[in-house]
Amino acid sequence: MRTGRPGPTMLEFPMDVITGENGVTIPNRVQRHSKEPAKRDDIQSVIQQLQKASKPIILVGSAVTHSYAMNELQNLAEKLNAPVAVTRCAKGALNEGHPLALQNISGFQAKQAMQVADCTLAIGCRFTSIDTRNWSFEPPRPLIQIDEDPTEIGREYQCDLGITGDLKSSLQALTDQIETSKNDWNHVLPSIREEFAKQPRLPILPELRRVLPEDAIVAVDVHSIGYASFTEFPVSHPQTFLYPCIGVTLGYAFPAAIGAKIAHPDKPVVCFAGDGGFMMGVSELATAMMYGVNVVTVVVNDGALTAIKGSQQKGCDGRTIDTDLYNPDFIQFAKSFGAYTARVDNLENFERILKEALAANSPAVIEIPMQDKQNNLIDIIGWLQPEPLRKTKF
């Protein structure tokens, strides 16, 4: 789990081991092994390419967070004055309140910046199908790729220059040796941000961000407003935003939030789910009550698998099948477990209700009925709409 590229691990214990008795030594926590930095000549090659660019852009993958190279990333971005876009798994690798943060690679701000960039520095990226929209994404050239795993260099996109080495020390070396850049981004980024900010305000996400502290953990499920959280729910730290980034697994958020709260009992943890996703793991409310796992769950109840319904409408001349839901009364259901409950009949009350739920010191379920807003919720799903910016108001 902590060597090479981190990933899931399966441990199988035979029954005689589980039932046996013996003295057991619990080993120390396995620490990540540092690797050799990139070679000096390779660093110089990267510098030469970057110095030819007038508008370099940085694309960051999750390997940056795995190697704890967030500070080095920020220092390099500031010295280059280069904006930073991130893959889904790398959300928070650069504080999203930073003036150079573009947030998600698929978002409006990153796409606009890519159109004028003349060089891409890709750091720890896997270029997955979902981040690249089935590899339709074209990174500005030249493409420079830095990774700890040599098999990732040029694996999905042919790169013009690829180097390998420990990311933390390699980024530090690059920052130390490259000259401070005076490029044209300061004249470009403000207008991109201004255009993005003109969109009609989304519900729920702004209130969540205002109420929760920076170190709070939010687990987001696959649903209409949840999609927008990649670009409209800024986070300051990696691993405070949980989402099924690769498999896009409906029903992920509630059990993920329970696990996060067990791991970090002193931090606020919020699950933000749709009704369909919440129903897939709702029985775990019993687990939360039994063990005092005080997760606050916000459920958007729109009575449908809205994204699927919208995609069916788009692809099948308005026809749909099996996307409407038959839900329980979420408030009465959660009350039957003894959870704290509240229903938001007016979105203006959501912020107050969220604060009360967080202060309840109990597992909590907040239901937000939005059955009358199904069309609005479909209209804000970016991958279903032809326009890059939404026009729908709530």
C-alpha positions, 0 to 999 in steps of 0.5 A: 500500500505504501511502496511504488504507486500506492494502491489497494491491497488484499490480505487473506488470513487462514482460519487457524491464524485467526483463531490461534493464540501467540505473542504478536509483534505489531510492526511500525507504520511502513514509511514511503521509501524516498527515491533518487531525484531526477538527474541533473542533466534531465533537470537542465533539459526541462529548464531549457524547454520551459524557458522557451515558453511564454505561457507554460501550464502545469498539470498535476496528478495524484503522485504529487500528493503521494510524494508529499511534494505539495509545497515544492509544487507551489514554490515551482508554480510561483517561480514560473508564474504558471497556472496549475490544473489538477486531475480528479485524484489530485484535487487540493495538491495546490491550495485552490484558493491560490491565485494560480489554481485552475482546479480540475483539468476538465473545468472551464478555467483549465480549458480556457487556459489550455487554449492559450498555453504554449507548453505543458509540464505534467507532474505525476499524471496518469492521463486516465480516460476520465480526466482526458475525456477518453483521450480527446484532451490535447495538452499544449505542446511541447509536453514535458512529463515528470514522474517517479514511475518510468512506465508512465512516461509517454504511456498515454500521450507521446511526450516531447521530454520525459524524466523520472525521479523522486518528485519532491526532490526533483521539483525542489531542484527544478525550482532552485535552478530555474530563473524566475519567469516574467510571462503573460499569464497575469493578463490572461487569468483574471478575465478567465476567472471573471467569466467563470464567476458570472455563472448563476450561483449553485445551491448547497456548495457555497454554504458547505464551504462557508460553514466547514473549516479547511481541515474538514473532510467531505465525501461526495457521491455521484450526483448532479451538484456533486459533479460541480464540486470539482470546480466549485468547492475549493479545498486547501489540502489534499485528501480532504475531498473524497470522490470515486474518481476512477470507477465513478461508483454510485453509493461511494460517499456514505461508507467513505465518510464513515471510514474517514470519520473513524480515521479522523474523529476530531475533524468534521466529516460530511457526506454529500449525496443524492438520494439514489447513492445514499440508498445504496449504503443507507443501512450503514446508518446502523453502523454509525449509530452503534459506534457513534460515528458522527457523520453529517449526511446531506441528501439531495432528494430529487426522486431520480437517478438524475444524471442517468435520466438526463443522458437517456433524454439526450440520447433517446429523444426524450425517452427514459426508463427505470430512472425514477426512484421510490424513496422512503421518508428519509427523515422518519427513516433516520429518526428510527435509528435515533439519528439527528434529522432535519429537512430543508424546505427553504434553501435559505435555511440550509446554512443554519441547519448544517451548523446545527447538525454539526453541533448535534454530536450525533450521526445526522441526516439532512434532507433537501427535497428537490423533486421539482428541480429535476430539470434544473439539476440536469441542466447543470451537469456539464458533460450533458450540456453543449455550453461550457458555462451554465445558465440555469438558476435555482 
